[in-house]
Amino acid sequence: NNSKPRSHRIFFVFLFIAVFIVLISCGVFSPLPAQAELIEYFKGTDYELHIFDIKGREKGPTVLIIGGIQGDEPGGYLSADSYADIALKKGRLILVPRANLPSIILNCREINADMNRKFRTRSQRIYEEKVVAILKKLIQKSDVLLNLHDGSGFYRPVWISTWKNPMRFGQSIIADAETY
């Protein structure tokens, strides 16, 4: 079945365009050179975390883009990768393109636990919790958060099947709560 790779390519293009539109609407995209810094956490471990802190020439909003919380959702981390060398005229972009590197390498949702479900915990026993602790600090510094994922299935107001039900959103943009 060739539909899955094609759907990932389509979703990657969709996410790239959506993020580009958000950056333009915030007035932060520009061909002018930016000041960028690479911040590395857990260097030399299996779960290295790279964060790009890109500052524009003028002050403005801070946008945080997180990709790769689930390693089996390549649209999220491939889209985020596209912004690592962006130039900003205004504002700041904090980019975490591959938040869950081990799960990306293995193309699986999780290793020890679903990182997406660890935002309520204060524990830092496993690497997913350690990464989430850093992400939560970055969220506090941002004005806009884009947490990039792949979707699946199709939304239906009533349960029809596993892939067509109220819990499925497909490839979509979901506006979530103001607080995490």
Secondary structure by P-SEA (a helix, b strand, c coil): caaaaaaaaaaaaaaaaaaaaaaaaaccccccccbbbbbbccccccbbbbbbbccccbbbbbbbbbcccccccaaaaaaaaaacbbbbcbbbbbccccccaaaaaaccccccccccccccccccccaaaaaaaaaaaaaaacccccbbbbbcbbbbcccccccccccccccccccccccc
